[in-house]
Amino acid sequence: MTRPAATGLRATLRRWSIVSRLGELPAPMRLIVLGQLAFNTGFYLVLPFFAVHLGQNLGLSGAAIGLLLGLRTFSQQGLFVVGGALADRFGTKPVAVTGFVVRIAGFVVLAFADALPLLVVGTVAVGFAAALFSPAVESELARQAGRSTLPRAEVFAMFGVCGQIGVVVGPVLGALLLAVDFSVTALAAAAVFVVVLVVFVVVMPREPGAHAADPVLAGWREVARDRAFLAFAVAYSSWLLSYNQLYLLLPIELTRVGAPGALGVLFLLSALLVILLQLPCAALARRLGPRRALPAGFVVLSLAFASTAALTLLPVPAGGWRVAPAVLFVVLLTLGEMAVVPLAQDAVGRLAGERRLGSYFGVLATAGGVVVLFGGIGLGALVDPAVPPAVPWTVTALLPAASAIALAVLARRVPALGAAPDTPERNPA
């Protein structure tokens, strides 16, 4: 009795082990998935310490720091649509390689920049680089997975796990290097992308763009006519706004209860949950199917905010219990993320009819960036001492709840969205 049980446990652990699952991927897909680990490791070597460097080391004002952080976000999320269209036209490899070179240059500039003009150049370069390579590699991963026998949603789950490993490793290495100097940290980040660049050039096959003969703007016109996909992109964008509250509402809540130092621990908690549970959660979501799992995931996101709103109405408890609302928020938000993100990324390919994946992924990311920009402004206006702390949490809870309703309706009306994962189906809309 013991031996079969032990064998079954080992088989289960192998099934959910990211190391064993990576071995099942073809070489180009494995390169992209492991590349996500390297992307995030290099990026998070610098990002958590950038604002501190700007303020403490360079003496920039709060307005200048806010400008640079905003430029980084806009040049990345806002311009994904450009990188996606270029990937469709010129192919994944040249666009991704260009993005790596631009990011290397951006980190080198930031390593030595001490004046605002150079800081703007470096910051925009770092952001725009991701706008080039991220939609290119995501659309290529969707294309490669669509051709393979592996479930595409599961492949994107592995992509997410490796990304979260980078989120954990990057800041740890960055903190060690920051003890030397910020320029060393920035140059180390550049070195990570040099390695990625070399490996990508050697290993990634060069394929012509799927729409090499078409004008660059043709992809945008096709996506603009796809009303079902645009509705999906708008509904899905509340996920990115929800996720960004880890950077806005969560720190404010921890400050309110007198535990601002817990922020780093909660970020680590979120990353570890993804690393440990993403693959089984993605498998469960696939079994449920997008028609049920996507709305359910957004309901969980809504509950993350609604439960925190309710708990802020109670007196702040003593001791460790004061961070209980924040812990509950992070756990529910991460569970919702693990349910919706791989399924949504798989759905993009089916909604696109497996065509112009770069443009479709680019528009999806840009829609999220626009919603984060304007939603962040609106939520920021609600973060005021005169406004009860439950109000911004309650308002935010309404957004993923609305998305859950919208996606439930879309999944019933659009066959490509409601179909079982990994089943390509042309969207007739």
N, C-alpha and C positions, 0 to 999 in steps of 0.2 A: 504493500500500500504506500509506503513512504517513497519508494523509488519512482513509481510513475508520477506521484505528486511533485517530486523534486524535478523530474524531467519536464513536466508541464510548466513548472515555474521558470526553469531555464529557457524554455522555448518562448514563454511570454516575455521574459526580460530581453531576449534577443530580438523579438518582434518590435519592442518599443525602444530598443537601443539605437540611438542616432548613428553610432559607429557601424553597426551591422547593416543598417538600412542604407547608409551611404555606399556600401559595397555593392549594392544591387543596381546602382545607377550607372548608365553609360557614361563614358569619360567626359563628354561635353557638359552633360547635366551635372555631374559631380563637381566639375570645375566651377560652374555657376553657383551651386549651392555652397561649396566651400569658399568661393569668392565672397559671398555675402558675409561670412565670418570675418574675412580679412577686411572687407569694406568697413564694417562696423568697428572692428578693433582699431583701425587707423583713424576713423572719424572720432570715436569716443576717447582716443588718446588726448584729443585737443578740446572738443566741445565743452565738457564739464568745467574746464578751467579757463575758457576763453574770456568770459566776462570778468573774472577775477584778475586776469592778466591785464585786460584793458583798463580796469579801474585802479588797481593797486600798483602795477608796474609802470603803466603809461600815463596814469593820472587823467584819463578821459572822463568827461562828465557823464551823468546818467543818460542824458539825451543822446549823446554820441554813441554810447554803448547800445542803447535801444535801437538807434538807426542801423548799426552794424548787424545786430542780431536779426532785425527785420529784413535787411537786405539779404542776409544768408538764407532765410526762410523763403523769401519771394523768388530769389534767383534759382532756388532748387524746386520747390513745389510748384511755383507759378509757371515755370518754364519746362516742366515735364512734357507738355504737349509738343514742344519743339523737338526734344530729343526723340520722342516716339515717332514723329513724322520722318525725321532723318533716318532712323533705323529701318523703317519700311522702305525708304528710297535707296539707301546706300548699303544696307546690311548691318547686322549686329556688330560684327568684329571691328570695322573701322570706326563706327560711332562710339563704341565702348572704349576702344583704345584711345581715341581722342579725349574722351572724358577722363581717363586715367592720367593722361599727360597734363590736362588742364588742372586736375586736382593736385598733382605733384607740384606744379608751378605755384598754385595757390598756397599750399602749405609752406613752400620755400619763401614766398613773399612774406607771409605772416611771421615766419621765424625771425625776420630781420626788420620788419616794418615798425617804425616808431612815430609815424605821422599819419593823420587821418586819410589823405588821398591814397597812400599805399595800402593802408588797412582796408579801405573800400575795395581796391583792386583784388587783394588777396581773398577777402571775404566773398566777393561775388564769384571769383574763380572757383573757390571751394564749393559753393552752392551750385553754380551752373554745371560743374563737372558731374554732379549727381543727376542733374536734369538730362545729361547726355547718356551716362552709362546705365542708370537704373531702369528706365523704360526699355532700353535695348536688351539688357540681360533678362528682365522679367518676361518680355514678349518672347525672347528666344527660349527661355525655360518652358513657357506655356506651349510653344510650338513643338519643342523636342518631346515634352511629356505627352502631347496630343498624338504624336507618332508612335509612342512606345506602348507597352502593355501595362505600365505602372499607372496607378490612379493619380491623375494630375493634382487633385486636392491634397493627396498625401505628399507629393513631391514639393508642393508649396509649403506644406507643414514643415518638412525638413529644412526648407529654405528659411522659414521663420525661426526654427530652433537654432540654426547656425548663426543667424543674425543676433539672437539674444545672447548666445555665448560671447559674441564680439562685444555686446553691450556690457557684459560683466567684465571681460578681460581688459578692454580698452581703458576704462577709468583706473583700474588697479595699476596697469603699467604706466599710465599717464601720471598718477600720483607719485610713483617712484621717480620718474624722470623729471617731474616738476621740482623735485628737491634739488636738482642740478640747475636747470634754467628752462624757461618756457621755450626758448629757441631750440633746445635739444628735443623737447617734446614734439614740437612742430616738425622738425627734421626727421624724427623717428616715424611720425605719421607719414611723411613723404616717402620714407624708405619702404614702409609697408606697401604702399601703392606702386613703388618701383618693382617690387617682387611680383605683385599681382599683374602688373603690365607685362613683365617678361614671360610669366607662365601663360598668360592669356594669349600672347602673340605666338608662343610655341605650340600650345595644345589646342586652342580653339580653331576649328576648321573655318576657312573663309568661304562663305556662301554669298552669292549676289543677293541684293535686296529683293524681297518678294515682289516689290512693285517698282523695280528699277526703271522701268520705261515710263512711269507715270510722273506727273508734276508733284513736287513736294506737298502742295496744298490739297491734292486730291484726297488724301486720307482724312483731312479735317472736314472736307465737304461730305464725305461718306458718313463719318461719325455724326455730323450735324444733322443729317437726314434720318438718323436712327433714333427715333423718338423713344423706343423702348429702352435702349441703352442709356440715353441721356436721363431718363427717369430713374433708372437703376443707379447711375452715377450720383445723382442728387441724393437719393435715399441712402446710399452707402456712405456718402461724405460725412454724415453725422458721426460715423465711427471715428474718423480722424479728429474731429472736434472733441469727441468724448475722450480720446486718448490724450489729447493735448492738455486736458485738465490735470494730468499728473504734474504739469509745470505751472499751472495757474491756481486752481482751486485747492489742490492737495497741499501745497506749501502754506497757503493761507489758513487752511483748517488746522494744520499742525502748529502754526504760530498762535492761533486762537486758543488752543488747549495747552500751550506752553511746552511743546515738544518739537521745535523746529529741527533738532538734530536727528530725528527719526526718519527724515526724508530719504537719506541714502540707504537705510535698511529696507525701506519699503520699495525702493527701486530694485534693490537686490532681490527682494521677495517676488516681485513681478517677473523678473528675468528668470529666476529659478523655477517658478511655476510653469513658464513656457518651456524651458529646457526639459523639465521632467514630465509634463502632462500634455504637451502639444500633440504628439503623435497619437496617443489614445483618444484625446478629445476630437481630433480631426477624423479619426476612424469612426467614432460614434456619430459625428455630424454627417459623415458620408452615408452611414446606414439610415439615418433619419431622412436624408435627402434635403436639397436646398429649399423645397417648398415648406418644410417644417423647421429645419435647422436655422436658416437665415433669420426669419422673424423671431424665433426663440432666442437666438443670440443677441438680437437687438433688445429684446425684452430684458435679458440679463443685464445689458449695459444700462438700460433705463433704471432697473432696480438698484444698480450700484449707486446712482445719484439719489434716487428717491429714499433709499434706506439711510444714506448719510444725511439728507435733509431732515428726515424724521429724528435722527439721533442728535442733531444740533439743537433741537428744541428742548432737550433735557439738560439738566445741570451737568457741568463738566465733572466726571468722577475723579477720584483720587488715584494716584499711582499709575501703573501701566494701563489701566482701563481707559485712561483719557485718550489713548490712540486707537481704541477699538473701532470708532467710526471710520478712521482712515484705513485701518487694516481691512475692514469689511469692504470698503470702496475698492481698494487695490485688488483684492481677491476676486470680487465680482466683475470688475472691469477686465481683468486678465482672462477670466473664464469666458466672458463674452467675446473678447478678442480671438481666443483660440477657436471658438465656434465659427465666427463669421469670416475671418480673413482668408483662410485657405479655400473655403467654398466660394467666396466672392471672386478670388483670383482665378479659380477654375471656371467660374461662370462667364468671365470676360471673354474667354476664347469661344465659348458656345454662343454667346450673344453676338460676337463679331462674325460668326460663321467661319472661324479660323482664318479670317482675312485681316490684313492691316492691324496686326496685334500691337505693333508699336504705337500707332495712333490711338488705339482704344485704351491701352494701358496709360498712355500719356494724358489723355483727356480725363480718365478716372482719377489720376493723381492730382491733376490741376484743379479739378472740381473740388477735391478735398482741400487743397490749399486755399482756394477762394473762400470756401465756407469757414475754414479756420481763421482766415484773416478777418472777415467781417463778424463772424461769431465771437471771436476773441475780443473785438472792440466792444460788442454788445455786452458780453459777460463782464468785461473789465469795468464797464460803467455801473454794473450791479454790485461790484466789490467795493463797498463803501461803508464806513462805520455807521452811517445813518440807516443802512439797509440791513435787516435781520440776516444772519448768516445762512439761514435755510433757503432764502430766496434764490440766489444763483444756482444752488444745487437743484432746486425744484424746477427752475426754468430749463436747465440743462437736461434733466430727466425727461422732459417732454419731447426733446428732439429725437433720441433713439426710439422712443415709443412711437412717434409718428413714422419713423423709418420702418419699424416692425410692421405697422399697418400697411404702408406703401409696398413693402416687399412681399407681404402676404398676397396683396391684390395682384401685383405684377407676376408673381410666380404662378398664379392661376390663369392669367391672361396671355403670358408669353411662354410658349412651349420650351424654348431654349433655356430659360431660367429655371423653370420647374422640373426639367428633365433630371434624371439621375446623373450624378457627377460622372465625368469622363465619357459622356455620350455626346459627341458632337452633333449639333442640330442647328441648321441655319435658321436664323431669326428672320421671319418673313416680313417684319414690320418695316 
